[in-house]
Amino acid sequence: ALATAGAPPPLVVLVTSGTDVVKENAAAALMTLAVNNDGVKVAIVDAAAIPPLVLLIESGTTGAKEKAAATLRNLAVHNSNKVLIAKAGGIPPLVNLVRRGASGAKEQAAAALW
């Protein structure tokens, strides 16, 4: 219902332009929306969420990095999205997160790379 109500685009804007807390919460909302819902995954990708999520992994707070990686994990269930994550430069930041991130972020990043 939220995806058809247009939730992904404003959440993507918040991932890029909100405060640190807002960015983390927006990434968490995208993560939750994308769980087990292919239609929402499409809406999130169509809202151009992948590049901002990659950027959040590079420069966000510890919590934001974990939520962004978890969102990418949920999107990466589909091979076409794995390609988009790679094209957005997402592989090096995810690998870096696996190597140097907090334990929860490491787990999410590793799952996104799977």
Phi, psi and chi 1 to 4 in degrees:
 res  aa     phi    psi   chi1   chi2   chi3   chi4
   1 ALA       -  -41.5      -      -      -      -
   2 LEU   -66.7  -36.8  -74.4  173.5      -      -
   3 ALA   -66.5  -42.5      -      -      -      -
   4 THR   -71.5  -20.6   56.5      -      -      -
   5 ALA   -83.2   -1.3      -      -      -      -
   6 GLY    88.0   24.5      -      -      -      -
   7 ALA   -66.1  -39.9      -      -      -      -
   8 PRO   -57.3  -47.7  -30.5   39.3      -      -
   9 PRO   -57.4  -46.8  -28.3   37.7      -      -
  10 PRO   -65.8  -31.8   -8.4   11.1      -      -
  11 LEU   -66.3  -38.4  -71.3  170.3      -      -
  12 VAL   -63.3  -40.8  172.0      -      -      -
  13 VAL   -59.4  -42.6  170.0      -      -      -
  14 LEU   -67.0  -32.2  -67.6  175.0      -      -
  15 VAL   -62.0  -31.9  164.7      -      -      -
  16 THR   -95.5  -24.0   61.7      -      -      -
  17 SER  -128.8    1.0   63.1      -      -      -
  18 GLY   -85.6  179.3      -      -      -      -
  19 THR   -68.0  171.9   64.7      -      -      -
  20 ASP   -56.3  -43.3  -72.9  -16.1      -      -
  21 VAL   -65.4  -42.8  171.4      -      -      -
  22 VAL   -64.5  -43.3  169.1      -      -      -
  23 LYS   -59.0  -45.7  -71.1  176.8 -177.7  179.3
  24 GLU   -63.6  -43.6 -178.7  176.1  -16.6      -
  25 ASN   -66.2  -37.8  -71.2  -21.9      -      -
  26 ALA   -65.8  -41.7      -      -      -      -
  27 ALA   -64.3  -39.1      -      -      -      -
  28 ALA   -64.0  -39.4      -      -      -      -
  29 ALA   -64.9  -43.6      -      -      -      -
  30 LEU   -62.4  -41.0  -70.4  169.1      -      -
  31 MET   -58.4  -48.0  171.5 -166.4   72.2      -
  32 THR   -66.8  -42.2  -58.4      -      -      -
  33 LEU   -62.1  -33.3  -71.8  171.7      -      -
  34 ALA   -82.2   -9.5      -      -      -      -
  35 VAL   -67.5  122.0  173.0      -      -      -
  36 ASN    53.7   32.4  -60.6  -39.4      -      -
  37 ASN  -140.8   97.1 -170.0  -35.9      -      -
  38 ASP   -63.2  -35.6  -71.1  -18.3      -      -
  39 GLY   -63.3  -39.2      -      -      -      -
  40 VAL   -70.7  -37.8  174.7      -      -      -
  41 LYS   -56.7  -44.6  -73.6  178.9  179.1   75.2
  42 VAL   -62.7  -44.6  169.1      -      -      -
  43 ALA   -63.2  -37.8      -      -      -      -
  44 ILE   -67.5  -45.0  -69.2  169.6      -      -
  45 VAL   -65.5  -41.3  169.9      -      -      -
  46 ASP   -63.7  -25.1  -73.6  -10.4      -      -
  47 ALA   -83.2    8.5      -      -      -      -
  48 ALA    61.2   42.3      -      -      -      -
  49 ALA   -78.3  -23.5      -      -      -      -
  50 ILE   -63.3  -51.3  -68.2  174.5      -      -
  51 PRO   -58.1  -43.8  -27.1   37.0      -      -
  52 PRO   -64.3  -34.1  -21.0   29.7      -      -
  53 LEU   -67.5  -38.7  -70.4  167.1      -      -
  54 VAL   -62.2  -44.8  169.3      -      -      -
  55 LEU   -61.1  -38.9 -176.9   60.0      -      -
  56 LEU   -64.6  -35.6 -164.4   57.0      -      -
  57 ILE   -64.1  -33.9  -71.5  172.0      -      -
  58 GLU   -77.4  -35.7  -65.8  174.0  -34.5      -
  59 SER  -129.5    2.4   62.3      -      -      -
  60 GLY   -82.4  178.0      -      -      -      -
  61 THR   -69.2  169.8   63.6      -      -      -
  62 THR   -56.0  -46.3  -60.0      -      -      -
  63 GLY   -66.7  -39.4      -      -      -      -
  64 ALA   -65.0  -39.8      -      -      -      -
  65 LYS   -60.3  -43.5  -70.7  176.8 -178.8 -177.7
  66 GLU   -64.0  -44.3 -179.2  176.1  -13.9      -
  67 LYS   -66.8  -39.4  -58.2  -57.7 -173.8  -66.7
  68 ALA   -65.1  -42.7      -      -      -      -
  69 ALA   -64.3  -38.3      -      -      -      -
  70 ALA   -66.4  -37.6      -      -      -      -
  71 THR   -64.6  -44.8  -56.1      -      -      -
  72 LEU   -62.2  -37.1  -68.3  177.8      -      -
  73 ARG   -57.7  -47.3  174.7 -154.3   65.6 -153.6
  74 ASN   -63.8  -37.5  -69.9  -16.7      -      -
  75 LEU   -72.7  -33.0  -63.3  174.9      -      -
  76 ALA   -72.0   -1.0      -      -      -      -
  77 VAL   -58.5  -29.8  169.3      -      -      -
  78 HIS  -100.0  129.2  -61.6  -71.0      -      -
  79 ASN   -57.0  -35.9  -72.8  -26.6      -      -
  80 SER   -62.5  -34.1   59.9      -      -      -
  81 ASN   -73.9  -30.6  -69.8  -19.4      -      -
  82 LYS   -59.9  -41.0  -71.5  179.1 -176.7  179.0
  83 VAL   -63.5  -42.7  171.3      -      -      -
  84 LEU   -66.1  -36.7  -66.4  174.4      -      -
  85 ILE   -64.0  -43.6  -68.4  167.2      -      -
  86 ALA   -64.3  -44.0      -      -      -      -
  87 LYS   -64.2  -27.4  -74.3 -176.7  177.1  179.9
  88 ALA   -83.3    4.7      -      -      -      -
  89 GLY    80.2   21.8      -      -      -      -
  90 GLY   -77.0  -20.2      -      -      -      -
  91 ILE   -65.3  -52.3  -56.1  -57.2      -      -
  92 PRO   -58.2  -44.0  -26.3   36.1      -      -
  93 PRO   -64.8  -35.9  -20.5   29.5      -      -
  94 LEU   -66.6  -42.6  -74.0  166.3      -      -
  95 VAL   -62.6  -42.7  169.7      -      -      -
  96 ASN   -61.1  -39.2 -172.4   49.6      -      -
  97 LEU   -66.0  -38.4 -159.9   55.5      -      -
  98 VAL   -62.1  -39.0  168.1      -      -      -
  99 ARG   -76.8  -39.5  -69.5 -178.8  177.4  156.4
 100 ARG  -126.3    0.9  -64.1 -179.1 -174.0   88.8
 101 GLY   -82.8  173.1      -      -      -      -
 102 ALA   -65.4  161.6      -      -      -      -
 103 SER   -57.5  -44.1   61.7      -      -      -
 104 GLY   -64.7  -39.5      -      -      -      -
 105 ALA   -67.0  -38.9      -      -      -      -
 106 LYS   -58.6  -45.0  -73.8 -179.6  178.3 -173.1
 107 GLU   -62.0  -45.6 -179.9 -179.2  -18.1      -
 108 GLN   -66.6  -41.9  -61.0  -57.9  -26.4      -
 109 ALA   -63.7  -42.9      -      -      -      -
 110 ALA   -61.7  -41.1      -      -      -      -
 111 ALA   -66.8  -35.7      -      -      -      -
 112 ALA   -65.2  -33.0      -      -      -      -
 113 LEU   -79.7  -18.8  -69.3  165.7      -      -
 114 TRP   -59.4      -  179.4  -95.3      -      -
